């Protein structure tokens, strides 16, 4: 059981390393504004998510099965609860893989935060650009003619430059 658990942690670490590779690719396509590339990266991440889900389900099942065999009744067992129950050699190996996994997860978290900020900045830029393209209504009192000063400045029948181009 312990060797299988170590293998699962190794596989989870590899999957998170691939996630990190995808996150760096995502950063590059965001910088380029490459939407097709971003779509490909997201599809790759989707496959990794499925793989990680299977590994996590296997891990949970394996731990629950081992706990049942040992006569220990606990749900949602943490590594801190599990490690003292293992032989020293396996405990060290499993702890090392757990630490490597935590490091990969932290890297991924940081890269995802950077990517999120970049996407938000890109979205702000797009919104700013759209606002700049949208013509502002002129107030009639500033037209210099003095006409239509009492009428509403907004005419729903008129189309803006953006609406007419679309």
TORKOLNU-370836 format. One record per residue: residue in one letter; x, y, z of N, C-alpha, C in turn. Coordinates in Angstrom, 3 decimals, padded with zeros to 6 digits, m for minus. Each point is the difference from the previous one (the first is absolute). Layout:
<sites>
+------+----------+----------+----------+----------+----------+----------+----------+----------+----------+
| rest |     n.px |     n.py |     n.pz |    ca.px |    ca.py |    ca.pz |     c.px |     c.py |     c.pz |
+------+----------+----------+----------+----------+----------+----------+----------+----------+----------+
|    a |        X |        Y |        Z |        X |        Y |        Z |        X |        Y |        Z |
...
+------+----------+----------+----------+----------+----------+----------+----------+----------+----------+
</sites>
This chain:
<sites>
+------+----------+----------+----------+----------+----------+----------+----------+----------+----------+
| rest |     n.px |     n.py |     n.pz |    ca.px |    ca.py |    ca.pz |     c.px |     c.py |     c.pz |
+------+----------+----------+----------+----------+----------+----------+----------+----------+----------+
|    x |  000.828 | m001.198 |  000.000 | m000.828 |  001.198 |  000.000 |  000.865 |  001.251 |  000.000 |
|    x |  001.048 |  000.016 |  000.812 |  000.813 |  001.198 |  000.140 |  000.713 |  000.307 | m001.309 |
|    x |  000.527 | m001.048 | m000.655 |  000.677 |  000.226 | m001.286 | m000.979 |  000.526 | m001.047 |
|    x | m001.218 | m000.500 |  000.019 | m001.014 |  000.505 | m000.931 | m000.310 |  001.468 |  000.281 |
|    x | m000.063 |  000.351 |  001.278 | m000.259 |  001.382 |  000.391 |  001.151 |  000.912 | m000.438 |
|    x |  001.222 | m000.480 |  000.157 |  001.160 |  000.769 | m000.453 | m000.069 |  000.202 | m001.511 |
|    x | m000.372 | m001.033 | m000.737 | m000.128 |  000.110 | m001.461 | m001.080 |  001.013 | m000.377 |
|    x | m001.078 |  000.023 |  000.756 | m001.064 |  000.968 | m000.277 |  000.514 |  001.416 |  000.234 |
|    x |  000.737 |  000.212 |  001.085 |  000.562 |  001.328 |  000.261 |  001.013 |  000.395 | m001.078 |
|    x |  000.778 | m000.969 | m000.472 |  000.926 |  000.275 | m001.092 | m000.773 |  000.435 | m001.250 |
|    x | m001.054 | m000.736 | m000.315 | m000.805 |  000.322 | m001.179 | m000.687 |  001.358 |  000.154 |
|    x | m000.486 |  000.291 |  001.195 | m000.639 |  001.294 |  000.244 |  001.017 |  001.144 | m000.162 |
|    x |  001.227 | m000.246 |  000.438 |  001.048 |  001.004 | m000.148 |  000.293 |  000.243 | m001.474 |
|    x |  000.083 | m001.068 | m000.780 |  000.245 |  000.129 | m001.438 | m001.142 |  000.765 | m000.670 |
|    x | m001.224 | m000.300 |  000.384 | m001.152 |  000.709 | m000.576 |  000.083 |  001.483 |  000.340 |
|    x |  000.370 |  000.331 |  001.219 |  000.115 |  001.415 |  000.377 |  001.179 |  000.674 | m000.702 |
|    x |  001.061 | m000.742 | m000.279 |  001.090 |  000.554 | m000.799 | m000.511 |  000.355 | m001.398 |
|    x | m000.825 | m000.868 | m000.559 | m000.599 |  000.278 | m001.321 | m000.955 |  001.192 |  000.081 |
|    x | m000.748 |  000.088 |  001.104 | m000.860 |  001.169 |  000.215 |  000.835 |  001.279 | m000.021 |
|    x |  001.152 | m000.049 |  000.656 |  000.873 |  001.167 |  000.026 |  000.498 |  000.346 | m001.399 |
|    x |  000.338 | m001.011 | m000.793 |  000.400 |  000.246 | m001.390 | m001.144 |  000.670 | m000.763 |
|    x | m001.206 | m000.502 |  000.198 | m001.169 |  000.583 | m000.662 | m000.227 |  001.442 |  000.470 |
|    x |  000.225 |  000.256 |  001.278 | m000.198 |  001.350 |  000.537 |  000.992 |  000.975 | m000.620 |
|    x |  001.229 | m000.432 | m000.226 |  000.979 |  000.867 | m000.664 | m000.369 |  000.218 | m001.470 |
|    x | m000.502 | m001.058 | m000.656 | m000.479 |  000.160 | m001.372 | m001.164 |  000.983 | m000.039 |
|    x | m000.862 | m000.107 |  000.993 | m001.148 |  000.902 |  000.075 |  000.474 |  001.447 |  000.121 |
|    x |  001.025 |  000.227 |  000.800 |  000.546 |  001.349 |  000.144 |  000.463 |  000.537 | m001.355 |
|    x |  000.686 | m000.832 | m000.772 |  000.509 |  000.432 | m001.302 | m001.133 |  000.325 | m000.978 |
|    x | m001.034 | m000.848 | m000.037 | m001.094 |  000.267 | m000.941 | m000.812 |  001.208 |  000.439 |
|    x | m000.077 |  000.239 |  001.297 | m000.692 |  001.199 |  000.486 |  000.765 |  001.235 | m000.428 |
|    x |  001.330 | m000.052 |  000.144 |  000.827 |  001.138 | m000.415 | m000.171 |  000.297 | m001.483 |
|    x | m000.111 | m001.061 | m000.801 | m000.142 |  000.159 | m001.454 | m001.431 |  000.342 | m000.407 |
|    x | m000.944 | m000.249 |  000.885 | m001.401 |  000.201 | m000.343 | m000.505 | m001.091 | m000.931 |
|    x |  000.603 | m001.164 |  000.069 | m000.304 | m001.131 | m000.877 | m001.154 | m000.820 |  000.589 |
|    x | m001.205 |  000.299 | m000.436 | m001.175 | m000.674 |  000.549 | m000.057 | m001.476 | m000.397 |
|    x |  000.434 | m000.330 | m001.214 |  000.014 | m001.407 | m000.420 |  001.005 | m000.782 |  000.851 |
|    x |  001.148 |  000.616 |  000.273 |  000.997 | m000.635 |  000.852 | m000.514 | m000.188 |  001.415 |
|    x | m000.712 |  000.997 |  000.504 | m000.576 | m000.098 |  001.339 | m001.006 | m001.140 |  000.061 |
|    x | m000.792 | m000.145 | m001.040 | m000.968 | m001.088 | m000.065 |  000.701 | m001.359 |  000.049 |
|    x |  001.117 | m000.129 | m000.723 |  000.759 | m001.258 |  000.008 |  000.566 | m000.300 |  001.382 |
|    x |  000.517 |  001.035 |  000.660 |  000.543 | m000.189 |  001.349 | m001.107 | m000.447 |  000.947 |
|    x | m001.159 |  000.614 | m000.098 | m001.114 | m000.366 |  000.875 | m000.459 | m001.437 | m000.246 |
|    x |  000.027 | m000.429 | m001.251 | m000.353 | m001.396 | m000.308 |  001.017 | m000.954 |  000.613 |
|    x |  001.279 |  000.380 | m000.068 |  001.031 | m000.820 |  000.626 | m000.172 | m000.078 |  001.502 |
|    x | m000.373 |  001.119 |  000.601 | m000.242 |  000.014 |  001.441 | m001.193 | m000.871 |  000.371 |
|    x | m000.994 | m000.021 | m000.845 | m001.187 | m000.805 |  000.273 |  000.361 | m001.484 |  000.104 |
|    x |  000.873 | m000.465 | m000.889 |  000.432 | m001.403 |  000.047 |  000.792 | m000.270 |  001.283 |
|    x |  000.825 |  000.952 |  000.399 |  000.770 | m000.161 |  001.232 | m000.914 | m000.027 |  001.226 |
|    x | m001.042 |  000.802 | m000.026 | m000.956 |  000.017 |  001.110 | m000.665 | m001.365 |  000.142 |
|    x | m000.388 | m000.588 | m001.116 | m000.628 | m001.328 |  000.039 |  000.963 | m001.034 |  000.576 |
|    x |  001.252 |  000.059 | m000.435 |  001.008 | m000.936 |  000.495 |  000.205 |  000.189 |  001.506 |
|    x |  000.083 |  001.246 |  000.431 |  000.191 |  000.291 |  001.419 | m001.192 | m000.480 |  000.833 |
|    x | m001.194 |  000.146 | m000.532 | m001.203 | m000.484 |  000.698 |  000.068 | m001.506 |  000.232 |
|    x |  000.431 | m000.723 | m001.035 |  000.110 | m001.459 |  000.127 |  001.040 | m000.376 |  001.049 |
|    x |  001.137 |  000.692 | m000.030 |  001.038 | m000.274 |  000.990 | m000.495 |  000.288 |  001.418 |
|    x | m000.709 |  001.107 |  000.163 | m000.514 |  000.361 |  001.321 | m001.030 | m001.021 |  000.490 |
|    x | m000.868 | m000.440 | m000.880 | m000.985 | m001.021 |  000.385 |  000.688 | m001.302 |  000.397 |
|    x |  001.020 | m000.372 | m000.763 |  000.761 | m001.208 |  000.317 |  000.700 |  000.150 |  001.345 |
|    x |  000.585 |  001.156 |  000.250 |  000.689 |  000.270 |  001.263 | m000.962 | m000.134 |  001.176 |
|    x | m001.164 |  000.624 | m000.125 | m000.981 | m000.061 |  001.082 | m000.469 | m001.426 |  000.251 |
|    x | m000.254 | m000.722 | m001.088 | m000.464 | m001.389 |  000.128 |  001.080 | m000.862 |  000.651 |
|    x |  001.245 |  000.178 | m000.420 |  001.109 | m000.777 |  000.536 |  000.193 |  000.253 |  001.492 |
|    x | m000.059 |  001.246 |  000.388 |  000.166 |  000.335 |  001.423 | m001.155 | m000.556 |  000.820 |
|    x | m001.216 |  000.147 | m000.503 | m001.157 | m000.518 |  000.740 |  000.076 | m001.516 |  000.136 |
|    x |  000.420 | m000.671 | m001.066 |  000.141 | m001.451 |  000.037 |  001.076 | m000.400 |  001.020 |
|    x |  001.105 |  000.695 |  000.015 |  001.083 | m000.305 |  000.940 | m000.451 |  000.246 |  001.439 |
|    x | m000.712 |  001.090 |  000.218 | m000.497 |  000.318 |  001.343 | m000.980 | m001.077 |  000.469 |
|    x | m000.861 | m000.460 | m000.908 | m000.952 | m001.062 |  000.345 |  000.734 | m001.289 |  000.375 |
|    x |  001.061 | m000.343 | m000.772 |  000.775 | m001.208 |  000.280 |  000.682 |  000.075 |  001.368 |
|    x |  000.411 |  001.194 |  000.384 |  000.671 |  000.188 |  001.291 | m001.002 |  000.143 |  001.148 |
|    x | m001.260 |  000.056 | m000.330 | m001.032 |  000.128 |  001.022 | m000.145 |  001.419 |  000.524 |
|    x |  000.501 |  000.956 | m000.754 | m000.097 |  001.402 |  000.395 | m001.168 |  000.632 | m000.741 |
|    x | m000.913 |  000.552 |  000.747 | m001.184 |  000.584 | m000.611 |  000.137 |  001.517 |  000.054 |
|    x |  000.352 |  000.568 | m001.124 |  000.104 |  001.447 | m000.118 | m000.353 |  000.381 | m001.424 |
|    x | m000.659 |  001.120 | m000.109 | m000.290 |  000.541 | m001.328 |  000.874 |  001.216 | m000.219 |
|    x |  000.279 |  000.279 | m001.272 |  000.805 |  001.162 | m000.383 |  001.332 |  000.027 |  000.752 |
|    x |  000.734 | m001.077 | m000.109 |  001.283 | m000.130 |  000.666 |  001.007 |  000.944 | m000.649 |
|    x |  000.714 |  000.741 |  000.821 |  001.031 |  000.909 | m000.513 |  001.348 | m000.709 |  000.008 |
|    x |  000.950 |  000.579 | m000.705 |  001.345 | m000.563 | m000.014 |  000.620 |  000.040 |  001.392 |
|    x | m000.270 |  001.041 |  000.749 |  000.530 |  000.097 |  001.363 | m000.505 | m001.149 |  000.878 |
|    x | m001.211 | m000.458 | m000.263 | m000.552 | m001.125 |  000.756 |  000.529 | m001.325 | m000.525 |
|    x |  000.273 | m000.064 | m001.284 |  000.405 | m001.249 | m000.634 |  001.482 | m000.303 |  000.192 |
|    x |  000.857 |  000.989 | m000.141 |  001.449 | m000.230 |  000.021 |  000.499 | m000.730 |  001.251 |
|    x | m000.463 |  000.342 |  001.190 |  000.507 | m000.723 |  001.186 | m000.345 | m001.494 | m000.002 |
|    x | m000.970 | m000.403 | m000.777 | m000.419 | m001.398 | m000.036 |  000.852 | m000.849 | m000.937 |
|    x |  000.868 |  000.637 | m000.778 |  000.782 | m000.696 | m001.020 |  001.397 | m000.333 |  000.506 |
|    x |  000.617 | m001.038 | m000.599 |  001.400 | m000.295 |  000.326 |  000.896 |  001.188 | m000.376 |
|    x |  001.128 |  000.142 |  000.697 |  000.836 |  001.200 | m000.133 |  000.469 |  000.251 | m001.432 |
|    x |  000.487 | m001.015 | m000.693 |  000.504 |  000.184 | m001.370 | m001.104 |  000.521 | m000.922 |
|    x | m001.166 | m000.627 |  000.041 | m001.116 |  000.428 | m000.842 | m000.503 |  001.378 |  000.427 |
|    x |  000.045 |  000.253 |  001.296 | m000.427 |  001.300 |  000.517 |  000.873 |  001.117 | m000.593 |
|    x |  001.313 | m000.229 | m000.032 |  000.911 |  000.998 | m000.567 | m000.254 |  000.206 | m001.491 |
|    x | m000.145 | m001.119 | m000.742 | m000.255 |  000.108 | m001.442 | m001.297 |  000.740 | m000.280 |
|    x | m001.035 | m000.396 |  000.710 | m001.302 |  000.629 | m000.207 |  000.036 |  001.475 |  000.395 |
|    x |  000.671 |  000.301 |  001.079 |  000.116 |  001.388 |  000.449 |  000.763 |  000.837 | m001.032 |
|    x |  001.067 | m000.564 | m000.563 |  000.749 |  000.719 | m001.042 | m000.865 |  000.283 | m001.227 |
|    x | m000.768 | m000.992 | m000.430 | m000.878 |  000.214 | m001.158 | m001.115 |  000.982 |  000.328 |
|    x | m000.486 | m000.055 |  001.214 | m001.018 |  000.967 |  000.417 |  000.575 |  001.414 | m000.072 |
|    x |  001.224 |  000.191 |  000.486 |  000.635 |  001.320 | m000.041 |  000.220 |  000.475 | m001.431 |
|    x |  000.438 | m000.904 | m000.872 |  000.189 |  000.376 | m001.407 | m001.329 |  000.409 | m000.635 |
|    x | m001.049 | m000.740 |  000.343 | m001.323 |  000.321 | m000.530 | m000.466 |  001.366 |  000.491 |
|    x |  000.207 |  000.271 |  001.271 | m000.393 |  001.298 |  000.563 |  000.755 |  001.131 | m000.692 |
|    x |  001.284 | m000.199 | m000.290 |  000.792 |  001.018 | m000.708 | m000.569 |  000.248 | m001.395 |
|    x | m000.342 | m001.065 | m000.717 | m000.572 |  000.153 | m001.348 | m001.355 |  000.702 |  000.055 |
|    x | m000.792 | m000.330 |  000.999 | m001.306 |  000.638 |  000.151 |  000.166 |  001.487 |  000.290 |
|    x |  000.972 |  000.343 |  000.832 |  000.249 |  001.409 |  000.319 |  000.465 |  000.771 | m001.238 |
|    x |  000.880 | m000.615 | m000.803 |  000.449 |  000.637 | m001.250 | m001.197 |  000.252 | m000.920 |
|    x | m000.855 | m001.006 | m000.091 | m001.174 |  000.120 | m000.858 | m000.927 |  001.100 |  000.496 |
|    x | m000.176 |  000.076 |  001.288 | m000.855 |  001.034 |  000.585 |  000.537 |  001.391 | m000.344 |
|    x |  001.302 |  000.187 |  000.139 |  000.606 |  001.298 | m000.298 | m000.114 |  000.345 | m001.482 |
|    x |  000.252 | m000.974 | m000.877 | m000.089 |  000.252 | m001.435 | m001.441 |  000.286 | m000.408 |
|    x | m000.938 | m000.723 |  000.581 | m001.408 |  000.248 | m000.312 | m000.429 |  001.394 |  000.454 |
|    x |  000.522 |  000.461 |  001.119 | m000.311 |  001.348 |  000.472 |  000.540 |  001.039 | m000.987 |
|    x |  001.219 | m000.205 | m000.476 |  000.576 |  000.900 | m001.001 | m000.850 |  000.001 | m001.271 |
|    x | m000.383 | m001.187 | m000.456 | m000.827 | m000.097 | m001.209 | m001.358 |  000.676 |  000.198 |
|    x | m000.564 | m000.154 |  001.192 | m001.291 |  000.638 |  000.285 |  000.137 |  001.518 | m000.075 |
|    x |  001.076 |  000.527 |  000.575 |  000.222 |  001.445 | m000.040 |  000.198 |  000.477 | m001.434 |
|    x |  000.731 | m000.773 | m000.794 |  000.221 |  000.383 | m001.397 | m001.316 |  000.002 | m000.776 |
|    x | m000.841 | m000.996 |  000.246 | m001.296 | m000.047 | m000.687 | m000.882 |  001.175 |  000.410 |
|    x |  000.006 |  000.327 |  001.292 | m000.777 |  001.151 |  000.460 |  000.512 |  001.294 | m000.629 |
|    x |  001.321 |  000.145 | m000.083 |  000.570 |  001.190 | m000.630 | m000.374 |  000.066 | m001.481 |
|    x |  000.034 | m001.145 | m000.673 | m000.392 | m000.045 | m001.411 | m001.459 |  000.389 | m000.174 |
|    x | m000.836 | m000.487 |  000.891 | m001.424 |  000.317 | m000.064 | m000.231 |  001.487 |  000.256 |
|    x |  000.723 |  000.557 |  000.956 | m000.105 |  001.447 |  000.247 |  000.414 |  000.793 | m001.234 |
|    x |  001.065 | m000.434 | m000.660 |  000.471 |  000.682 | m001.201 | m001.049 | m000.064 | m001.110 |
|    x | m000.607 | m001.174 | m000.174 | m001.044 | m000.143 | m001.023 | m001.173 |  000.911 |  000.325 |
|    x | m000.419 |  000.021 |  001.251 | m001.115 |  000.872 |  000.392 |  000.348 |  001.467 | m000.198 |
|    x |  001.218 |  000.373 |  000.337 |  000.440 |  001.374 | m000.194 | m000.004 |  000.354 | m001.486 |
|    x |  000.463 | m000.927 | m000.821 |  000.010 |  000.225 | m001.449 | m001.413 |  000.145 | m000.542 |
|    x | m000.897 | m000.831 |  000.491 | m001.391 |  000.097 | m000.446 | m000.616 |  001.329 |  000.430 |
|    x |  000.305 |  000.420 |  001.222 | m000.509 |  001.293 |  000.473 |  000.550 |  001.140 | m000.837 |
|    x |  001.249 | m000.105 | m000.414 |  000.606 |  001.058 | m000.817 | m000.640 |  000.059 | m001.382 |
|    x | m000.438 | m001.154 | m000.506 | m000.627 | m000.042 | m001.324 | m001.440 |  000.493 |  000.049 |
|    x | m000.620 | m000.099 |  001.157 | m001.401 |  000.387 |  000.153 | m000.076 |  001.522 |  000.088 |
|    x | m000.683 |  000.665 | m000.929 | m000.051 |  001.467 |  000.031 | m000.799 |  000.497 |  001.204 |
|    x |  000.482 |  001.069 |  000.572 | m000.685 |  000.606 |  001.127 | m001.094 |  000.927 | m000.531 |
|    x | m001.160 | m000.003 |  000.666 | m001.074 |  000.914 | m000.384 |  000.411 |  001.420 |  000.368 |
|    x | m000.195 |  000.901 | m000.910 |  000.319 |  001.410 |  000.261 | m001.219 |  000.632 |  000.660 |
|    x |  000.252 |  000.816 |  000.990 | m001.097 |  000.712 |  000.620 | m000.394 |  001.146 | m000.914 |
|    x | m001.299 |  000.194 | m000.187 | m000.465 |  001.040 | m000.923 |  000.362 |  001.395 |  000.494 |
|    x |  000.155 |  000.161 |  001.297 |  000.315 |  001.329 |  000.515 |  001.422 |  000.401 | m000.358 |
|    x |  000.817 | m000.956 | m000.412 |  001.372 |  000.304 | m000.389 |  000.158 |  000.085 | m001.515 |
|    x | m001.080 | m000.093 | m000.732 |  000.099 | m000.003 | m001.458 |  000.253 |  001.389 | m000.563 |
|    x | m000.228 |  001.003 |  000.779 |  000.251 |  001.349 | m000.469 | m001.170 |  000.605 | m000.735 |
|    x | m001.006 | m000.799 | m000.384 | m001.139 |  000.522 | m000.748 | m001.098 |  000.466 |  000.926 |
|    x | m000.052 | m000.573 |  001.200 | m001.047 |  000.374 |  000.934 | m001.302 | m000.711 | m000.294 |
|    x | m000.034 | m000.816 | m001.050 | m001.223 | m000.722 | m000.340 | m000.100 | m001.273 |  000.833 |
|    x | m001.208 | m000.457 |  000.180 | m000.297 | m001.276 |  000.653 |  000.572 | m000.101 |  001.413 |
|    x |  000.098 |  001.106 |  000.706 |  000.581 | m000.054 |  001.329 | m000.901 | m000.722 |  000.985 |
|    x | m001.296 | m000.015 | m000.231 | m000.911 | m000.637 |  000.941 | m000.295 | m001.451 | m000.362 |
|    x |  000.458 | m000.465 | m001.151 | m000.285 | m001.379 | m000.422 |  000.983 | m000.969 |  000.637 |
|    x | m000.421 | m001.235 |  000.081 |  000.849 | m001.056 |  000.553 |  001.197 | m000.213 | m000.922 |
|    x |  001.170 | m000.181 |  000.576 |  001.216 | m000.172 | m000.787 |  000.096 | m001.383 | m000.632 |
|    x | m000.731 | m000.959 |  000.502 |  000.090 | m001.354 | m000.532 | m001.134 | m000.225 | m000.980 |
|    x |  000.342 | m000.417 | m001.182 | m001.001 | m000.309 | m001.023 |  000.119 | m001.482 | m000.326 |
|    x | m000.948 | m000.822 |  000.482 |  000.112 | m001.433 | m000.214 | m000.096 | m000.396 | m001.466 |
|    x | m000.460 |  000.870 | m000.855 | m000.105 | m000.320 | m001.418 |  001.330 |  000.090 | m000.723 |
|    x |  000.956 |  000.701 |  000.568 |  001.302 |  000.143 | m000.642 |  000.874 | m001.193 |  000.371 |
|    x |  000.826 | m000.411 | m000.938 |  000.939 | m001.080 |  000.265 |  001.390 |  000.576 |  000.168 |
|    x |  000.754 | m000.605 |  000.889 |  001.368 |  000.444 |  000.178 |  000.856 | m000.545 | m001.135 |
|    x |  001.207 |  000.476 | m000.119 |  000.919 | m000.468 | m001.011 |  000.248 | m001.487 |  000.176 |
|    x |  000.133 | m000.449 |  001.232 |  000.257 | m001.411 |  000.273 | m001.177 | m000.856 | m000.457 |
|    x | m001.232 |  000.404 |  000.319 | m001.176 | m000.757 | m000.389 | m000.137 | m000.080 | m001.518 |
|    x |  000.282 |  001.079 | m000.689 | m000.188 | m000.009 | m001.447 |  001.075 | m000.834 | m000.690 |
|    x |  001.194 | m000.070 |  000.564 |  001.067 | m000.802 | m000.590 | m000.248 | m001.486 |  000.195 |
|    x | m000.573 | m000.358 |  001.132 | m000.244 | m001.405 |  000.286 | m001.090 | m000.502 | m000.910 |
+------+----------+----------+----------+----------+----------+----------+----------+----------+----------+
</sites>
